[in-house]
């Protein structure tokens, strides 16, 4: 791929702007040599304004999403994309969230520009578990674990029962819930069906991938080993 197109696809600017950046000497190799528009330098050896390029197509990002942020590029208010460098919003292919967390849910959120990887994660065949830390308004009644694990629980206005889910009760108002699917507001609706209300909700794990080392509002680019943990 020509250098101008590569930089534009990574969101650094338009092709015209990238042509100017190359002309002005902002794009170099690691030895400081100015690169030309037709350069065939390896991706990892290219610097833009003395900084390494963002990863090429196929990037996967893990974010520790704070409360109050929306998984959208268009809604009003605070967006999860505001926590990433501006250029990430301009990448081609687009950088999309893998599933969503609602505004009042925090925790592990994945992004990728790889449609194949995205569908692999969300596919029912992959059976990737998602773990949620739940705080409730009132103590549980004791029947929740059996109900959630039954595979027979129906949510309001749905025609298909939920897949079995694992509930680990920590104390009367705190629990850890592992889901193997991702329906709309599923955790909140499950507890609402038992007569309770979720007051705090955070996703702590996707597969075997945790948020270790990623503080609230921060993010990291996943290595191949990290990505493999999602399917572990």
Secondary structure, 3 states (H helix, E strand, C coil): CCHHHHHHHCCCCCHHHHHHHHHCCCEEECCCCECCCCCCCCHHHEEECCEECCCCCCCEEEEEECCCCECCCCCCCCEHHHHCCHHHHHCCCCCEECCCCCCCEEEEEEEECCHHHHHHHHCCCCCCCEEEEEEECCCCCCCHHHHHHCCCCCCCCCCCCCCCCEEEEEECCEEEEEECCCCCCHHHHHHHCCCCCEEEEEEEEECCEECCCCCCCCEEECCHHHHHHHCC
